[in-house]
Structures are given as C-alpha cells and as structure tokens.
Amino acid sequence: MALYKSNLIIENHSIFIDKCQTAYNKITNKFNTKDTTIIYKEYNIFSIMAGCPYFFNLYNQLKKIIRAYELNDSPLWMQAWLNYQKPNEVLNWHNHEWHYHGYISIDPQNTVTEFEDFKIDNEIGNIYIGPGLKQHRVVVKEFFNKPRITIGFDVTNEIKHFPYMYSLIPI
C-alpha cells in the first residue's frame, strides 16, 4: 500500500470542491439518482469532467502513481467514480475485486478509512493505492454538514472480466 499527497488538490482545494459539485450535478441528472457511488460502473469521473484542466492534471498525476505502484508497462484499465456523501451515506465494510483499489481525498471531512489491519486518517489531498480484496469501511469521527467528497478508483489488467462496464479507461 502507498499513500501520496497531492499538492494539486491542496493548492486548488476550493476549485476541486466546485468541480466535484459540477460533476455531481452532471452525474445525478444523467442517471436520475442522488447516489453517484452505486452507479460507479456506468461512468468514469475523468470522462465526465473531460475538458476540465484540473481533472486532466489530476488524471495525469494518478496515472503516474498507478504506474509507480505497478512498476511495469502492461496494459491497465481504471474505473473511477465520485463519492459525494452525507455522514449516514458513507460505506460500511466492503472490498473491491480488482488488482488494485484506491481513493483520492478531495474534501473527506473528519473521517477515517479503516482496513482490517490498518487505518488512514483522511486528509485533503491524500491519494491511497493498495491491493484490491482488502475489506475496508469509512468511519465518521465527527458529524459534518457539507458532503464528504472522494474519488474512488479500481485498476486491473484483466479487461476480459468486465465486459458490461462503461466506466473503464486505459492508463
């Protein structure tokens, strides 16, 4: 597992919050749902935000992190989605059946991501990547009124296993 700090997010925090609000509106209007997490297989946040220089730069930063973690040039695909949650909407124990899973903390509020054998205090600009199939959940340490905003992502090299997904993009 690896944890990085994104100065891009830290230095442009309010812009990223605004752009994520735009993404939230686009996604919820398109898919007629208020839950952008549950429909993660239907879109990719980086496609939704195509044309936004901030998301372009974040995507490039994330690609470098994934490649540094993977350490080879094999074909990889990624799905990435917006988590835009109230305190009662954060995710309980779950895992991701992918080679790698990670998340980007845009405005994580006062939360912790607990894995079975470690935990991460979520801070603005954190980018976590680790193996898939690790049970984890989000714990709210303090009630919040603004949405908790993170971007989740999964990475695989086995595209044949995901033929019905619309969310995959190459790395």
N, C-alpha and C positions, 0 to 999 in steps of 0.2 A: 504494500500500500504506500501511497505517496500523497503528501499534502503540499500544495503550492499556494502562493499569494499572488493575486492578480492586481498589479498597480493600475492597470487599465480600469478595472471596476472601482477600485478605491478612489482614484482621482476623478472619475466620472460617475460617481455613485448616483447622484440625483438624475442624471441623464439616463442611466440604466433603469432606474425605477420608472421613469416616464416611458421609456421604450418598452419595458415589460408590460406596462398598463396598455399601451397600444397593441402589443401582441395579444394580451388577454382579451381585449375587445375584438380583435380580428378573429381569434380562435372561437370565442364563445358565440359570436354572431354567425360564423360559418357553420359550426357544428351544433348550434342550438342547445348548448349546455353551459353551465357555470363551472364545471369541473374540467379543467384543462389537463389534469393528470390522468384521469380514467380513459381518455381517448388518445393516449400517447402513441398508439400505433397508427393513427390517422394523419399525423403531420410531423414535421420537423421544425423546431423553433427557428433554426437558421434559415430554412426556406421561407417560413412565414415572415421573417424580418429581412429578407433579401432586399438590397438597396440601402440598408442602414449601415453606415460606415463603422459604428460602434460594434454592432453584431458581427460584421465582417472581420474586424480586428480580434474580437473575442473568439470567433471560429478559428482563425489562424493560430491564435495562442493555444487553444485547446488541441488542435491538430499536433502541434509541437509537443505538448505534454503527453498526449497519447502515444506518439511515436517514440518519445524518450522512455516511456514506461514499457512499451512493447519491444523496443530495440531490434526491429527488423523492418524490411521493406515489403512485407507480404501485403496483399490486398486486404483492406479493412473497411468495414462499414459501421456507421454510427447512427443511432436514433437519439434524438434529444428533444425534450419536452419541457414545458413550463409548469412548475408547481406554484400555484398562486392561492395560498390557503389561509383560512382563519384558524384560530387555535384549536377548535374542535374538528378540523379537517385534516390535520397532519396525519401522516401514515403510521399505522401500527406495524408490528413485526411482519416483515416480508423479505423476499430476496429477488434476484434477477438472474434468470437462467441464460446468462451470457458469459463470454470470456472475461469481460471487464465491465465494471459499473463505476459511475462517479456522479458527482454533482458540483454545481457552481453556486456559491452563496452570493446572491445579489443583495437581498435585504432579509436575512434569515431570522430577524428578531432575536429574542433571548431563548434560543433552542439548542439542543444537543442532539447529535445523531449517535445513537447507541448501536454498536455492533455487539456480537456475542462476547468478544474478547477485548474490546477497546471502545473508546468513545471520543467524539470530536466536538469541542465547543464550536458551534457555528459562528463564524465571523465574516463580516463583509469582505469579499474578495477571495475567500477560500475556494480552492479547486481541489477536490479529493478525487483520486482514482485508485481502484483496487480490484481484486478479483471479484467476479460475479459469484453467485451462490453463497453469499455471506448474509445471513439474517441480520436485519437492522431495522430500526424504527427512529422516529423523531419524538423527542420529549420536550414539551413546553416547560421552561423553567419559570417564566413569568408571563402572565396574560398580556396580550397585545391587541390593539385596535386596527392597526394597519395590516395589510396582508403580509404573510411570510412568502418571500419570493426567492425561489431557487430554480435552477435548470438542472434536471436530471439527464443523464446520458448513459447509454449502453454501447459497447463495442464488440464486434465479432469479426471473424474471418470466414465464417460458415454461412454464407448467404443462402445456400440451398435449404436451410432450415426455416426460413422466414419468407415464404412465397406470397403471403397475403398481407404484407405490411406495406404501407405507403410512406413510412417515416424514415427509411434508410437513405443515407447519403454516403458517398465514399470519403475516405480520409486520405 
